[in-house]
């Protein structure tokens, strides 16, 4: 009986030692998994916010640029809340410049007035 208890204690001590050893090995792995999960979650939230936020290029004044070409383009007019035609000079300028009216309307949709019928 005494040997049985001693054997039980020894196996209990071995189990605890084994668990500690396994826990110590898993600790860095679990930390990595936690950090990786946190980073992925943070990036997902940031990406979702960026997609729902209207682009800033719709709010800046259009700029024809410093060159003298006549490239037909569209810009978003914050006053009229519409995409309007202009000629882009071909260099410099800014990002409130779209090749197609449809693209301008899609990008700046959040700023457009809702049409009343």
C-alpha positions as CSV (number, residue, x, y, z in Angstrom):
1,X,0.0,0.0,0.0
2,X,2.8,2.3,0.9
3,X,4.6,1.7,-2.4
4,X,1.3,2.3,-4.2
5,X,0.9,5.8,-2.6
6,X,4.6,6.5,-3.3
7,X,4.2,5.4,-6.9
8,X,1.1,7.6,-7.2
9,X,2.9,10.6,-5.8
10,X,5.8,10.0,-8.1
11,X,3.5,9.7,-11.1
12,X,1.6,12.9,-9.9
13,X,4.9,14.7,-9.7
14,X,5.9,13.5,-13.2
15,X,2.5,14.6,-14.6
16,X,3.0,18.1,-13.2
17,X,6.5,18.3,-14.4
18,X,5.4,17.0,-17.8
19,X,2.5,19.6,-17.9
20,X,4.9,22.4,-16.9
21,X,7.3,21.3,-19.6
22,X,4.6,21.3,-22.2
23,X,3.2,24.6,-21.0
24,X,6.6,26.2,-21.3
25,X,7.0,24.9,-24.8
26,X,3.6,26.1,-25.8
27,X,3.9,29.6,-24.2
28,X,5.9,31.2,-27.0
29,X,3.6,29.5,-29.6
30,X,0.5,30.8,-27.8
31,X,2.0,34.3,-27.6
32,X,2.7,34.3,-31.3
33,X,-0.8,33.1,-32.1
34,X,-2.3,35.8,-29.8
35,X,-0.2,38.5,-31.4
36,X,-0.8,37.3,-34.9
37,X,-4.6,37.2,-34.3
38,X,-4.5,40.7,-32.8
39,X,-2.6,42.1,-35.8
40,X,-4.9,40.4,-38.3
41,X,-8.0,41.7,-36.4
42,X,-6.5,45.2,-36.2
43,X,-5.7,45.2,-40.0
44,X,-9.2,44.0,-40.8
45,X,-10.8,46.7,-38.8
46,X,-8.6,49.4,-40.3
47,X,-9.3,48.1,-43.8
48,X,-13.0,48.1,-43.2
49,X,-12.9,51.7,-41.8
50,X,-10.8,52.8,-44.9
51,X,-13.4,51.3,-47.2
52,X,-16.3,53.1,-45.6
53,X,-14.6,56.5,-45.3
54,X,-15.1,58.6,-48.4
55,X,-11.9,59.4,-50.3
56,X,-10.3,62.8,-49.6
57,X,-9.5,63.4,-53.3
58,X,-13.2,64.2,-53.8
59,X,-13.0,67.2,-51.3
60,X,-10.0,69.0,-52.8
61,X,-10.2,71.7,-55.4
62,X,-9.5,70.5,-58.9
63,X,-6.1,71.4,-60.4
64,X,-5.6,71.4,-64.2
65,X,-1.8,71.1,-63.7
66,X,1.1,73.1,-65.1
67,X,1.3,71.5,-68.6
68,X,-0.9,72.6,-71.6
69,X,-2.3,69.4,-72.9
70,X,-6.1,69.0,-73.2
71,X,-6.9,65.7,-71.6
72,X,-10.7,65.3,-71.0
73,X,-11.3,64.4,-67.4
74,X,-13.8,64.8,-64.6
75,X,-13.5,66.2,-61.1
76,X,-15.9,66.2,-58.2
77,X,-17.3,69.7,-57.4
78,X,-18.0,69.9,-53.6
79,X,-20.2,73.0,-54.2
80,X,-22.5,71.4,-56.8
81,X,-22.0,67.9,-55.4
82,X,-21.6,66.6,-58.9
83,X,-18.9,65.2,-61.1
84,X,-18.0,67.8,-63.8
85,X,-16.0,67.9,-66.9
86,X,-12.6,69.8,-67.3
87,X,-9.4,69.6,-69.3
88,X,-6.4,68.3,-67.5
89,X,-3.0,69.8,-68.6
90,X,-1.2,66.4,-68.4
91,X,1.2,66.9,-65.5
92,X,1.1,67.7,-61.8
93,X,-2.4,68.6,-60.7
94,X,-4.0,66.5,-57.9
95,X,-6.0,63.4,-57.3
96,X,-9.4,65.0,-57.9
97,X,-9.2,63.9,-61.5
98,X,-11.0,60.9,-63.1
99,X,-10.9,59.6,-66.6
100,X,-14.6,58.7,-66.7
101,X,-17.6,60.4,-65.1
102,X,-18.8,57.0,-63.8
103,X,-15.6,56.5,-61.9
104,X,-15.8,59.9,-60.4
105,X,-19.4,59.2,-59.3
106,X,-18.5,55.9,-57.8
107,X,-15.5,57.2,-55.9
108,X,-17.3,60.3,-54.6
109,X,-20.7,58.7,-54.1
110,X,-20.7,59.6,-50.3
111,X,-20.5,63.3,-51.1
112,X,-23.2,63.4,-53.8
113,X,-26.6,64.8,-53.1
114,X,-29.5,62.4,-53.1
115,X,-31.7,63.1,-56.1
116,X,-35.3,63.9,-55.2
117,X,-38.0,62.7,-57.6
